[in-house]
């Protein structure tokens, strides 16, 4: 729940944020907390065929940038990039083990 946030509604929005070619994404969306002192973010990308590694690496770079920018914030430091098939998800949250399990259950368990 990020009520004060910037909404990314398309692959073009996500590509612009990540500074990658839009053709690498089939779809993309996300939210980034609007206050500059809040590291909470969730970004979801579906990679184009053959581009999953590139998209995942780009999200990992974003995670590293956020972690450097917010060294004292547990949610930033616990953030992860999670991949499932051709989807890659970047999340910063305090309880990443639970978040990751829920995501994997959704993608793998079909819940």
Buried (B, 14 or more C-beta within 10 A) or exposed (E): EBEEBEEBEEBEBBBEBBEBEBEBBBEBBBBBBEEEEBBBBBBBBBBBEEBBEBBBEBBBBBBEEBBEEBEEBBBBBBBBBBBEEBBBBBBBBBEBEEBBEEBEEEBEEEE
